Amino acid sequence: MDWQNFWHWLYVAGMAIGAIYFISLGRNPRGLPRLEYFVATFIPIWSGLAYMSMALPGIGIEQGRYVAFEGHTVFFARYLDWVVTTPLLLLALSWTAMHYQSKKDWTLIFSLMATQVIVILSGLIANLSAVPWVRYLWYINGTVAFLIILWGIWGPLRAKTKGYEEHGLPRFYDRLTTFFTATWICYPIIWIIGHSGLNLINQTTEVFLFCLVPFFSKVVFSYLDLNGLRSLGSREAETGPERFVSGTFYALENIMAFWKPQRKSSRRRVRYLSEGMK
């Protein structure tokens, strides 16, 4: 059995399910701009098509992949996916941070998106480089740009949520960005331990990881983002998915609070109980 093709086709199916879900969710926008649903839908569609190209057969330069040198296969369709979808994910995260602001900071948004393009293209050039030190130089360039992205979303972008505590936006953004960061950090780690870097894992395992992590960073992230935004503010009763998102974040915060000093944990439990009674 060709496990690489299996994981690719399974990923395509997951992206299709995600796209259908976001289309259905957008039929009742619940106050969110329909453009946000369009972006959430377009991301899995584009990603699914890119990954499908890696599963289809070809001759010479196969669809979605290319043997660059000495049997080194470059899955360039991944980069075609990432160079489009990852900037869009940053756009979605930026919209969340500026959810209650009528005037968006497009300079900050485009700066983050443009920096992310540098991250992806640096990874592609690194993967195509036959000379090891050149490959790692480009990898370092991409990693530095990625660190700038992390600074941007936890610094100036996070500051955009301040002043909206009564709506719960800062806390929701922090939780969503924690999930965002945790999934995105996996990409450079998988890259460096995979066949493009130190070759510590085989190519089939790498393919599996590059199917698993993008599913969470795209479909699951958009699910949390949209349903979380729909649950903010004073509106009609929450739907099942919205209650699930709120409950998941509540449970994660309780788990994190368990590792904090007992006094702080106690105060936090009291606050939650008081909020629940209200």
N, C-alpha and C positions, 0 to 999 in steps of 0.2 A: 504493500500500500504506500502511495506517495503521500506522506504526512504533510509535506509542505503545501501541496495543493489542497489537501483536506482542510488545513488551518486557514488557508486563503479563502476557500469557498465558504467555510463557516463564518469567517469575518464578513464576507459579502452579505450573507444572510442576516447577520446581526445588524449591519448598516441599513439593510432594506427594512427590517423591522423598526429600527429607530426612526427612519425617515417617515414611514407610515404613521407611527405614533405621533410625531411632531406635526404632521399634516392634520391629523384628527384633533390634536390639542389646539391648533390654531383656529379651528372652526368656532371655538368659543374663547376669544383672546383674553377675556376677563380684565380688560383695561390695559393690557400690554400692546405695544405697537406690533402690527402684523409683520413688520420687517424683522423683528427678533425671531419670530417663528420661521420666517423664510430662511434666515441665516442658519438656524438650528436644523432645518430640513436639508438645506443645500450641503452642509458639511458631511453628513453620512452618505449622501448621494454621490458626491465627488469622490470621497474616500473609498466607497464601495466599488466604483468604476475603476479607480486606480488599482486597487487590489485584485480586481477581476482580471486585469491585464496580466498580472503576474501568475495567474492560475491557467491562463489560456496557452496553448502550444504555439510554437513559432520556429522559424529556421534562421540561423545566423544570429542577428540581433533579435532575440526573442521578445515578445511583448512583455514590457514591464521589467525586463532584466537584460544585462549586458555583461559578457565576459571581458573584463578590461585587460587583464594581464595574468599570465601563468595560472589560469584556472580561477582567478579571483572574480567572483560574480558580484556585480553591482545591481541591486534592486532599485533602479532609478525611478520606478513608479512610486516608491515610497516618498521620494523627494518631491515628485509631482503632486502627490497628495499633501504632504506637509507644508509645502511652500504656499498652498492656497488655504488649507483648513486651519493651520495653527495661527496665522494672523487673524482669521475670522473668529477663532476662539478667544483671542485677546480682545477683539472688538466686542464680543458678547460680554466678556468680563468687565470691560470698560463701561458698557451700557448699564451693567448692574451697579457699578460704583456710582454712576451719575443718574441713577434711576429717577430721582425726584428733581433733577435739574433740567430745566427746559433748554438751556444753552450748554451744549456739550463742549468739552475741551478737546477739540479735534487735533490740536497740535500734539498734545500728549498721546492721544489715541494713535495717530499716524506714526509718531515716533516709536511707540512700542511695536506696531505692526511692521514698520520698516526694519527695525532691529531684528525682529524675528526672521525676516527674509534673509538677513545676513547669517543668522544661525543655521538655517537650512542649507543655504548655498555653500557655506563653509563645510558642512558635513558632506555634501555631495562632492565637492572638490577633493576633500580628504579621502573619500572612498575611491575616487578615480586615480589617486596618486600612488605610483608604484614605489617611490622612494620613501622608506619608513619615516625619516625625520621630517620630510615635507608633509607627509600624511598627518603626523602628530602636531605639526605646526598649525595646520589648518584646523585640526580638532581643537587646539587650544584657543585659536581665534574664535571659533564658534562657541566654545565654553564661556569665554569672557563676555561675548555678546549675550549669552543666555543669563549670566549673572546680572547683567544690566537689566534684562527683562524682569528678573526676580526683584531687583531693587525698585524698578518702576511700579510693579503691581503692589508691593508692600509699602512703598513710600508715597510718592505723589498721587498715585491712583487711589490708594487706601484713604488718603487725606480727603478725597472728594466725598466720602461717606459721612464725615463729621458734621454734626448739626442735625442729623436725622435719627437720633437715638430713639425718639418716641415712636418711630416707625419700625424700629428693629433692623434698619439697614446696616449699620456698622457691624453688628454681631453676625448677621447673615453673610456679609461680605467676607469677614474674617474666616468663617467656617468654610465657605465656598472656595476661597483662595487657598486655604490649607489643603483641601482636596486637590485643587488645581496644581499646586506646587508639588505635592507628593507624586502625582502621576507624571508630571513633566520631568521631574528629576530622573525618572526611570529611563528616559530616552538616551541621554549621554552615557549612562551607566551600561545599558544594554549594548550600545554602539561600541564602547571601548573594550568590553569583555567578549564581544562577538568576533566574527571572522574578519571584520573591517579593522579591528584593533589588535588586542592581545590574543585572540583566538582561544579563549578559555572555555567557551561553550561551542558545541557544534552548530552547524547552520540550521538544522531543523529546530533546535531549541530556540535559536535566535528568531526564526520565523514565527514560532509560537508566541514568544514574548512580544514581538512587534505586531502581533494580532491582538493579544490580550490587553496590553497597556493602551493602545489607541482606542479600543472599544470603551474603556473606562474614561479616557481623557476626552472623548468626543460625545458618545451617546449618553453615558451616565452623567457626565458633567452638564450637558444641556438639559437632561431630565431634572437634575437637582436645581439648576439655575432657573429654568422657566417655572417649575412648580413652586420653588421658593419665592420667586418674585410675585407669583399669583397669590401667595399666602400673606404678603405684606399688606399693612394698612387695614383699615376697618372696612370690611366688605361682607358679602354674604358668607354662609357657612363654607368651610373648606371642603374640597373634594377628597376622595380617598388618597390619590397620589400626593396631594399637598400635605395631608396629615402625616403621610408616611415620611416625607422629607423633613417636616418639622420634628417628628418623633425621632428620626435618625440622628439629626443634629443634636437634639436634646440628650440622647443617649451617649453620643460621642463626647459631649461636653462634660457629662457626669463621669465618664471614664477618665478624662483628662483631669478632672477635679480630684479624683481619688488619689493621684500622685502628688497633689499639692499639700502644703502643711494643713493639719487638721483644723486649725482655727479658721483658715480661709475657706476650707471645704464646708465647714459648718455654716458660716455666714452665707455661702452660696446656696446651700440647701434651704436655708430659711427663706432666702429671697425667692427661690423657685416655688416653695410652698405658698408663700404669700401671693405670688403672681397667679398660681393655680387656683387659689381660693377666690381671687377676684374674677 
